[in-house]
Amino acid sequence: MDQRIAELIHVTKTKFGLDDYYLERHRFYRNVNIFNETVYTLCMEWFPKHVTEEEDEDSNPDGAAVIDINVDTGKYESVIFVMGETYAKDGISFATLKTDDIIKWVENETGLTHGKQFQLHKEEEGELFFKECIDGIAVSPSGSIQLEFNKEGNLTLFAVHGQFPSREVVKEEVYTLSLEKIEDWTLDQVKLAEFPSFEENKLTPVYAMEEIYVTNDQMLTIPFTAIVDERSHLKIDKTMVWNQPIDQPFESKEISWVDDVTAIQAFSSDPSPDSFPITKEEQDQCVITVRDFLRQEYPNDTGEWVLKTLHRDKGYIHATMKANHQSNLVFQRKLSIMIDGENLKAVNYIDTKSMLEMFDEFQVTDQIKITREEAVEKLRPLFELKPYYVYDFQQGKYILCGKLDCHYGVNAGSGEVIPLDDL
């Protein structure tokens, strides 16, 4: 065994009191964060000594400890004792069960400052949940810290997700937005959508706010959906058109979602292939590949699909497609095509059509009697605008924005204002 791996295993065993455990398996993982940095993680699965054989190879036994450590920083990203059971001795324990003492442990463990980089979001018996922040202001995409312990105060779960950025990537400003200042944006963001009711097999037309971020200078808006991991998404926005279909069935292949990562790659911090930009040559070939795939699998759909983006993930290039014509259904038709990163041939795909077909029998029971302008006036007192630091992928900085949102909608038939959570 590599001496560096052996050292990480030894440190972990000592820190979490795993003398009554044995290491069943370990492996390296890697991912690319929003800063396009490759992060290597060593995952260890420790079994209690009384477990002599696996009953189910797809799941770990109760009391097993699954622990992930960042190879570069040496900080623990995840510690999970399966089903909340622990046989650890002299491990991590919170004797006083006081929230302040636990927060101090989290600060020491992560190197983060409470109130500055993370803040308590929810507290329940045996559980604390924190959210990422910058000087108390929420962040998007958001990070989180979760911690759980049993009645004796022994740690049973600790997980850190997100970036928790340094000051160098934060563009600090004084928040100046208000709902009055961005009134022009509100009308455009209230849209009609059909919400399904599975109990009644019907679709209810509702005017609802589509969340959006408005920059502090009011010069730009950032769609809520654009924040969901846009780091490596190359925008294409090309409608796929062809004259002739391909009279040959598409043969899909099984997708492997796990990288084979070596210790040499992990300890030398080799950049993941997923961090490399998609070249112009690759882009052009992917467009051809996508069109040929559609000519095979969707031969009659010329002009019906738009290639929105390309991005790398686990050795594949993913082509994200959207149907040119969408219904008012709150769920929209999408197609994702997986392309082999080496030969640039399509190998598999996912179509949301099968999921959406379940709504074909649903009836729109309410006629639309309310205009969007009337719905806006009903919702206006319920609009929310909260400060957020949003990561701007073009600037490579967290910029101050206001998140425009509303937790209520207006039934387009009855005019009733209803909580969206009830739909």
Secondary structure by P-SEA (a helix, b strand, c coil): ccaaaaaaaaaaaaaaccccccccccbbbbbbccccbbbbbbbbbbbccccccccccccccccbbbbbbcccccccccccccccccccccccccccccaaaaaaaaaaacccccccccccccccccbbbbbbbccccccccccbbbbbbcccccccbbbbbccccccccccccccccccccccccccccbbbbbbbbccccbbbbbbcccbbbbccccccccccccccccccbbbbbbbbbbcccccbbbbbbbbbccccccaaaaaacccccccccccaaaaaaaaaaaaaaaaaccccccccccccbbbbcccbbbbbbbbcccccccbbbbbbbbcccccccccccccccccccccccccccccccccaaaaaaaacccbbbbbbbccccccccbbbbbbbbbccccccccccccccccc
